[in-house]
Amino acid sequence: MWLAAWKRVGEVFYQFESNTNQDNLRVAQKTKSWNWSKQVLERDEGKAMSTLDLSYDVGVIGNHWAIRLDDDTSANAMERVCTGQHIATNSLFINIARLLWTFAFCQGFDSRPLPFPASFVVRSPQHKKVVEEAFRDSEQDDDVLLNGIQAIIVKSRSSRWPQQRTVVRGERGGFLIGFGTMDHLPRPNDPVIDIESFYIPFLSHDEYDGKGLKFYPDRKGWTYKSEPGHVTFEHHGERVSNGTQIASFLQTWLYFGFLSEVTGQLVDSTQFRKETTSGNVRVDSSCLADIVGSWSKLVVEESWSSDPAQMQPWVDHRYGALFHVREIIVNTAAAESRVMPRELMLVCLGIAVLGEYVDQALTEVCRHKGLQPPATQNWWSLLLPNSPADPLLDLMEARGWCPNRIVGLQLRDPRSLGMLWYFANLAPPKAHGEHLDCTPELCTLLQVDLQRYETLHDDKLCRCPFQGPPADTLAAATEKGIVSLVTVAKHPVGSTKVHVTLRERREDCAYVAISHVWADGKGNLSANTLPQCVLRDLQNCANALSSPGVHDDMPFWIDTLCLPREPLELRRKGVAFLSDAFRYATHVLVIDSYLRSFHARSMAPIEVLARILSSDWNRRLWTLSEARLGRRVWVQFKDYAVEIAGVIERWKNTATRIPCLPSIHVVNHIIEHMAVTTPMSKVRAETTLRQIPQLRLALQTRTTTWGFDEPICLSTVMGVDTRKVVEAPNEQKMQVLWSLVSNIPAGLAFSPATRKLSNSGYRWAPMSLMGDLKLKHPWGGPENLTARHDAKATPRGLEVKLPGILFKASSITRGLFSESAKSTIFRRFRNDFQSFVLRDVGGYWYRITLGRHREMSRWHQDPASMDVCDDEPAIILDSAPTHRSFVTKTDVEVRPVGGALLVTYPRSEVGAPVLHVKAHTHAVVSVESKLKTAISEKYRVFCDNLSGRLSDGAFRASNKGHDELRASFEDYARKSGLLDLELEEWLGSGWYVDEHQVLDLVFDRLGGFIDIGPYCEVYTAPEFTVWCID
C-alpha cells in the first residue's frame, strides 16, 4: 500500500475536483440567467448524461479536427490550435494597461520571494473619476452579461437550432427566458404555477386581416353589445353563447389584431402557438418583448417622431385602440348575467396583460418624445363584480394565500396584472400556519393571543435558559428618558451561557435597532428576557452589520429586552421615546421567520423585494414606523442581510428604458409598494412621511393586537409629541393625535371612512387609518383635495375653506309652506339613492344625487340630529361648480360631476363669516345638461304660476285639488313643449315609453318640485367660505 500512496492523495484531489464541479453545476442550474450548463441540458445529448459526466464536459470545446485540418477555420495550424489566444492576449494587455494607468504600485524592500505588503494608490482624483464613471455606465450584473452571451449564441446558431426561440429581455436590460402562461413576464425562482394546468389557451383560428381594428367585427360578421352588467355577442345575426367561440374571436381581434394595429405590422400568430406536453395548445408570449421592445425603440429613433405634429396623431391613434380594447375586455370580464367560461376568462386575462404592456410602452415613448401620456389604465376595477384578474386571484386563494395579502396587492392604483402574476408564482407565506380563518380585512394568524403567547427558541428541541439585562438598571435608564442598548457576550470556551450587558445610547454610538414580528415568538409578555439561543443569534446578526475592522460586539436594541414590561407607567415612559431608538440607529435590522427561510444569494433583486412585501413583517403596524424612521434598513435572510434601499437603487435607472421591457413594469410596481415602507431622505421626510394619505396607503392592510397602539405609532411617524398621546386615556388617544396635527388634508372632510370618532368636535376624524378595505371611494376624500393641507382641527370641528351652495329660503320670511319644504329637504338629506334638482340665481340647474346604499352615503356611523325650526340646510362642494360641458363621441352631452356634503347649520349663523355645520350625507353634484335645464325650467314656470294655490294646504290635501292639478299640468305639458322634451330625454336614455307613461312620470316629478317649493332656489357661496365641520 505504501507504494500506492499517490492513489490516496489522488483520490483526495479527485473528490475535491468532482465535488466542486458538481456543486458549480447545481448552482448554475438554479440561477435566473442563461449559462452553459442550462444550454447543454436543453440538448438531448446533455439530458442523457449523468451529473458527474456533465459537470466535467460543460465548457467551450473546439472541434479539434477543424482546428488542425480545416483551412477555412484558421490561417495556419499554429493559429488553429488556439483560436482564442489573440483575444486572451489582447484582453490581458488592455486590462494591465488600465491598472497601470489608474494605480501607482508601491512596494516595500524585501529580498526574499515571499508574500510582501503592497498598496494600490489611485494616481489622482481625475483618474478615480474616470474609472468610477466607466464603472457606473457598465453592466455589473453577472446574470445580464451571461444572458447577453446567450443572445449572441441564439443569433449565430438560429439556422442550426431552429427550435431555439427568440430570447426575451428581462431584468436590468438583460435577457430572461420565459416559461409559463405569460412568458414575457418575469417569474421568481422555483415558480409554483404549472403551465400544464394554468395557461392562456391558443384559440385563434383566423389570421388578423390588417384592415383596421375598430371595424374588424363588421368584416367578419360579428356584433358586440355592452350594457351595464351584461354583454352580448352575435355572429351573422345569431346570438353566440359558446364561450370558446367568443374567446377565439376576441383573441384574433383584440390580441393579434391589437398588437398589429399598435406596431403597424401584421403579426404572425403562429409564433405564439405552443403545444404543452399534454397535447393542449397555449399562447407562448416569449416573443412579445422583442416585438414591442423593437417597435418602441424604432419609433423613438425615427426622425419623424421628433415632430409633435406627426407624433401626436400617431400617439392618439394607438391610445384610442388601447382604450377601445380595455373597454371591451373589462366589460366582458365584468358581466354579471352569466358565469364566465374559464377559457374566455383566461383569454381576457391574456389580452389585458398585453394591453398593460403596450400601455407601458406607449407611456415611455411619449416621455422620450416630450409628450404628456394619458393616465395609466387599470385593467381591472374593484368596483365591478368580475375582472380579467380573477383567474390569478382565484388561483392565489386556492393555493392558500391570505385574503388580507391578496387585497393588499390590489389597493394601489394603477393595479398591475404583471405584478400579480409574479406574486401568484410565489409559494404563499405560511410561517404561522394556514390562513383558514383570515378575511380580507384581517390576517388572524398575526393576532397575538395574550393568553397563549409563548416565547420561542431558535430550535424546537432547545431548552436553554432565559436571560436578559438587569431589571433595576433598565428601569433607572428608562426613568431618565434614556434609550438602553444591549450586547450579548459568550462565557469562556466550554460554557453555553451568555452574559447580557446594558449600556446607554450615546450620540456617537453605533448600534442596530431590531424590528421584528411578535407572532414569530421573539416577544415576552412577562419579563425582559429571551432564550440564550435567541440572544446569541441576535448578537451575531447585529455583528454582521459592524464596520470592517470592528471586532467588538455591536450593541443592539430590541423592545423585548430594552422596553420595561412593568410597571405600566414606566413602560409608557419608554414607549414615548420609542422613535428615538430607530431614528438614531446606525442600522435597522428586520428579522422575520418567513424571510429567514430564503437565501438572498439565490434571488434576483425583484424577488427579494417581492418576498419582503409578502412577509408578516410588512403587515404589522409598528414595523411601519420602525422602517420609516431608520436611516439604513436591512432585512435578514438565511445567508446574510440585504439593505432595502440598495436593492431599489439597482433598479432606479430602468424606470424609463427604451426598448421597453415587460419586467420594468413589474419591478416599478413592486418598488411603488415598497415606497411606503422604506426610509426616506430628510427632505422627503418633512413632506411625504407625514402626509396622511401616504400613511393610509401604508397602513390600510396592516394590523395590531393592541388597538390603542395605533395613535402612538402614528405619532412617532408624524412628528408630533408622542408623550401627550401616550399619557392620554386609551379612548382619547386618537383624538389627542388629531389635535396635534397642524396641517390636515382638506379632503378628510369628505372621507367615506366608516368608523369615525364620536367625540364632539372630532366627528370628522377617522378612528383608524387601518382597515376599511371595502370602500368604493378614496378614503382620504377627493383627489383634488388630497394635496391641500390647510384644514385645521378646532374644538368645534374641522375648519376648512371650500365652495358651497346656500339656500335663498334660509334668509327670507318663512311661513307654513316654507317650513314644510325645509322638512322635505331635510328628509332628502337623510334618504338613500335620492336625487333632486336646485336652481341658482344664474339660471343653472344642479342635480344632487345621494348614494345607492346607506353605508356609501352616510357621513358618520351615528347620524347627527336635524332641527327643522333652528337649523338651515347647505351643501359643501369639493370644487367650485363649472358650467362647461363636452360632447362624447356618441353625441351625449356630459357635465362635470363633483363631490358634496349635505350639512345643516344654526339659523343664527346665517350670513356669519364661519358656519359651524353638522355633516349628514355624502352626495354628488352635477350641472344639468341643456336639455334637462330646459325641462326643469318648464316645471319651475308652472310652479310659479300656481304658487298661491300651492300654499293652500287644504287644496293640496284634497282629491279635488289633486285632480285639478293633474288636468292643469297635462294641458300645460302639451302646450309648453314639456311633454316633447321629456319624451326626447327618455328615448335618448334608451327607454321606450309612450305619451301616457311619460305623463305619469312627469306628474310624479312635478310633486318633487312642489314639495321643495322655495328651497329649490339656491345661490353659490363664495369659493373660500369657512366651514367648521363636525
Secondary structure, DSSP 8 states (H G I E B T S, - for coil): -GGGHHHHHHHHHHHHHHHHHHHHHHHHHHSSS--HHHHHHTSHHHHTS-HHHHHHH-S----HHHHHH-TTT-SSHHHHH-TTHHHHHHHHHHHHHHHHHHEEEEE----SSS---EEEEES-HHHHHHHHHHHHHS---HHHHHHHHHHHHHHHHTTT-TT-----B-GGG-B----STTTTS---SS----TTTS--B----S----S-STTHHHHHTEEEEEETTEEEEEETTEEE--HHHHHHHHIIIIIIHHHHHHHTS---GGGGEEE-TTS-EEE--TTHHHHHHHHHHHHHHSGGGG-HHHHHHHHHHHHHHHHHHHHHHHHHHH--SS---HHHHHHHHHHHHHHHHHHHHHHHHHHHTT--------SS-TTSS--TTHHHHHHHHHTT--HHHHHHTTSSSS--HHHHHHHHTS----TTS--TT--SS--GGGS--TTT-----SSTT----EE---HHHHHHHHHTT--EEEEEEE-STT---EEEEEEE--TT---EEEEE-GGGTT--SSSS-EEHHHHHHHHHHHHTTS-TT--S---EE-HHHHS--SSHHHHHHHHHTHHHHHHT-SEEEEE-TTGGGS-GGGS-HHHHHHHHHHSSGGGBHHHHHHHHH-SSEEEE-SS-EEEHHHHHHHTGGGTT-SS--HHHHHHHHHHHHHHTTS---HHHHHHTTT-HHHHHHHHTT-B-SSTTHHHHHHHHHHTS-HHHHHHS-GGGHHHHHHHH-SSB-GGGGG---S-B--STT-TTSBS-SS--TT-SS-TT--HHHHT---BEEETTEEEEEEEEEEEGGGGS---HHHHHHHHHHHHHHHSSS-EEEEEETTS-EEEEEE-SSHHHHBSSSS-----TTTEEEEEEESS------EE-TTS-EE--EEEEEEEEEEGGGTT-SEEEEEEEEEEEEEE--HHHHHHHHHHHHHHHHTHHHHT-HHHHHSHHHHHHHHHHHHHHHHHHSHHHHHHHHHHHTT----HHHHHHHHHHHHHHHHHHGGGGEEEEEEEEEEEEE-
